[in-house]
């Protein structure tokens, strides 16, 4: 009796399973068809949005996608000035470079020069971003208050952002001139010996950091000022009525209110500074010696200054720079998600 009951239960369970499988097969097809229909309806409804986005995607694919793919490919070859395809007069010489796999990456990563450039690039980036953020936050707090002539001060502080970067760098290069620069003239008037701003490795590093901070403060200040103006004033009034000091209001209201904006501008500033080619190249050209060379200027040197020009080596440096920034962005994003920030 018990065996008969068990067989009946098993049979019923099997029947139910078969029915469920059949129902699943019957519903899978319509579900996929519905999804495809939904995509078609979305495209038909928002065709104008797709049409407006398509040119941007196409241009980005051509400007960024193709050079990126080409760079990755060259980094896996031994391409240089002597074996790439070129035309000399009426003669066309075919390319003779060969595929070498990851040999370029092994060579670069085993080269002490790469690690020297990486260490200085990290120091340069951290110093510039830290000082820029601190000064930008201080100026944003000052300009967020009501005082006479505030609009004039805002325009004056945004001026470095409006001037083309290379013009600002050349102006600073003139200021840093050892013999005729205004800075050393002022020091000489005070009885202080001239400082070799761009001729000494330590002073040169401080000089490039100063110029980059000068160029970066306006963006940081404007972004943080917008964040400050989005914080409700009622919070400060309530804290002041509760007896909170200025530091307590700044710590418990201002900083939390600026968290989202701060995280974004710090990320952007880090990426820009890590790849800040113009300041280094136009101000010191990586000198004196190679003391201020960063990764991106070294990649440029490999492709356009070295003899023979090493296109594969330059591409390898470029791919490694991209990989480092991607790793940083992923780690940064994970850290933000742990703090509850959505990005």
N, C-alpha and C positions, 0 to 999 in steps of 0.2 A: 504493500500500500504506500509506504514511504518512498520506495523507489519509483513507483508510478507517478506519485506527486512531484518528485524531483524532476523527472523527465518532462512532465507537463510544464513545469515552471521554466525549465531550460528552453523548451520549444517556444513558449510564449515570449521569453526574452529575445530569442533569436528572431522571431517574427517581428518584434518591435524594432530590433536593430536593422533588419532588412527594410522595414518601412521607412525608418529614419534615413537610411542611406538613399533610398529611392527618392524621398522628399528632398534630400540634399542635392542629388543629381538634378532634380527637376528645377530647383531654385537657383543653382549655381549659374546656369546658362542665362536666365533672365536677369540675374544680378549683374553679370558682366555686361550684358547688353544695356542695362540701365546706366552703368557707369560710363560706357562709351557714349550713350545718348546724352548723359549729363555733360560730358566734355564738349560734345558737338553743340549743345544748347548754350553752354558757357561761351564757346568761341563765337557762335552766331550772335549772342546778346552783346558781348563785349569786344567785337571785332575791331572797333576803333582803338581800344586800349592795346590790343596785340599789334595793330598797325603802327601805333606810335612808339611802342617799345622795340619793335623789330629793327629799325635803323640803328638804334643805340646798341643793341646786341650785336648787330653786324659790324658796326664800327669798332666796338671793343674787341670783337673776335679778330678783326684784321690788325688793329693797332697793338693789342696786348697778346691775344692768343697765339697768332702766328710767330711773332718774335720769341715768345716763351717756348713754344715747341721747337723752333729752330735752335734756340740757345741750349736747350736740354740735349738735342741731337749733337750739336757741336761739342758739348762737354764730354761726349762719349767717343770722340775722334781725336786725331792728332793734328787738326787743322791749324796751320799758321800761314804767315805771309808768303812762304815759299811754295806751298803745295795746294793752295786754293785756286779755283778757276779765275783767270784774269785775262785781260786783253792788253797787249803791248803793241801799239801801232795797228797794223793790219792783221797781226797774228793773235789768235785766240788759243790760250793754253788751258787744257782741261785740268780739272782737279785731280790730285793724286793722293789726297789724305785718306787714311784708313781708319776703320773702327777699332778702338782699343778698349772698349768696355769701361770699367770703373778705374782704370789706371790713373786718370787725371785726378780723381777724387782722392785716391790713396796718396798720390804725390803731394797734393795740396795739404791734406790733413796731417801728413808726416813732416811738413815743412815748418820750422820754427817761426818763419815770417808770418804764416797764417795766424798762429796763436798770439804773436805780438800785436798784430793788427786787431785781432778780436778783442784782446784785453783792453787796448786803448779805445776801441770803438764802444765797448760797454761802459767804460769810465766816462768817456765823452758824452754818451747818451744819457746816462744816469745824472751826471752833473748838470747838463743843460736842462733836462726835463724838471729836475728838482728845483733848481734856481728859478726857472721860468714860471713854474707853477706857484712857488712861494711869492714871487714878486707880482705875478698876475693876480693872485688872490688878494694880496695887500692893496693893490691899486683898485681892484674891483670893489673892495669894501669901502675905500675912500670915496670913490666916485658914486657909490650907491647912496650917499648922504646928500642932503640938500645944502648947498652953499653957493655963494655968488661966483659966477664964471665957470660953473661945472661943465657946460657944453664946450667951452673953449679948451678946458683941460682934456676932455674926452677926445676932441679932435687932435690935439697935440700928441696925445699918447697913441693914437691910432696911426699917426703919420708914418712911422717906420714900416707899417704894413702896406701903406699905399705906394711907397717908393719901391721901384723895382729892386729885387734883391742884389743884383750885381752892382747897381749904383751905390747901395748902402755899403757893400763890401769894399768897393774902391775908395769910398769916403773914409772908412775905417783904416784902410791900408795907408792912406795919406796921414791920418792921425797918428798911426803907429810908426811912422818913418823915424828912424833913429836919429838922423841928422837934422831934418827940417820939419819933423812932425810937431803938431801943436802940443801934444801931451808932454813931450820932452822939453819943448820950449817953456812950458809952464813950470816943469820941475826944475829946469835950469834957473828960472827966475827966483825960485825958492831956495836955491843953493843945493839942489839935489842932483846927483850925477844922472846922466841919461840912462834910460833903461833899454836894453836890447829887446824890444817887444817881439820882434819877428826873427831875431837872430839867435836867440837862446831857446833850447828845447822846452824848458819849463815855462818861460814867459810866453812862448809861442802857443803852448797848449792853453794857457790862461786867456790869451788873446782870442783864439778861435772860439772858446767857450763864451767869452764876453760878447762877441759879435753875434753868435747864434742866439744867445739869450735876448739881445737887443731886437733881433728880428722876430723872435717867437712870443715876446710879451704881449703885443697887441691882440693876437688871436686868443691867447689864454685869457687875457683881461676881458675881452668882449664876451667870450663864451661864459665865463664865470659871472660876469655882471648880469647877463641874461638869466642865469640860474638864481642869483640873489634876488632879482626882481620878481621871480616866480614864487618866492617864499612868502606866505601870508604875514602881513604886518601884525596881525592880532596875536601871533605866537610871541613876538618880541614884547608886545604890550603886556600880555599876561605874565610872561617871565619877569618883566621889570616890576610889576605889581607884587609878585611873590618874593621880590628882594634878590633876584639873580644878578650877579655881577656881569660886567661886559664879557669877561672870559668865559663864564658859564653859559651866557647866551650864545657866544660864538661856538663853543664846544658842543652844546646840546641842541642847538637849533640850526645854526648856519652850516656847520660841517655835514650833519645828516641831510639837510635840505639840498646840499650841493653834491651829494654822493653820485647820483646818476650822471650829472654833467661832468663831474671831475673824472669819473672812470673813462668816459668817452674821450675827453680832451687829452688825458694822459696817454691813452692808447694811440691816438692820432699823432700826438707830439713825439712819442717814442719812435713810431715808424718813420716819421719825417726826419727826425734827427739822426736816426740810424743810417739813413740814406742821404744825408745832407752833403751832397757833392760840391755845390757852388762855394760855400763858405771856406771849406778846406782848400779847394783847388785855387780859387781866386785870391785868397789871402796869403797862404803860405806855400801852395803847390806841394803840400805834404812835408815841407821842410820845417826847420833846418835839418838837412839830411833826409831822414824818413820819419822823424819823430812825431809828426801829426798825421801821418797816413792812416786812413781808416779803410775798412773793407772795400767800400765802393770806389774810392780813389785808387786803390791797388788794382781792382778789376779794370778800371780805365787805363792804368799804366800798362797792364799786360797787353791790352788790345791796341793801344795807340802810341805808346812811348817806347816800349821794349823793342829790341831789334834782334831777331825778326819778331814782328808782332805775333803774339801767341793768342789766336782767336779761341782755341779750345781751352786754354788756361783761363782766359777772361770769362768765358761762358761758365766754366766750373766755379769760379769765384761768385759769379752772379747767381747760379743755382743754389749755392751754399748760403748766400745772403737771404734768398727767398725762403729757403728751408728754415733758417734760424728765426726769421720773422713769423713764419707760420707756426712754429713750435711755441714762440712767445705768445702769439695771439690765442692759441689753444689753451695754454696754461693760464693765461690771464682770464679767458672766458670761464674756465672751470673754477678759478678762484672767485669770480664774481657770482657764479651760480651757487657756490657754497654760502656766500653772504646774502643770498636771497635776491640778487640783482638779476634781471632778465636781460640777456643780450645775445 
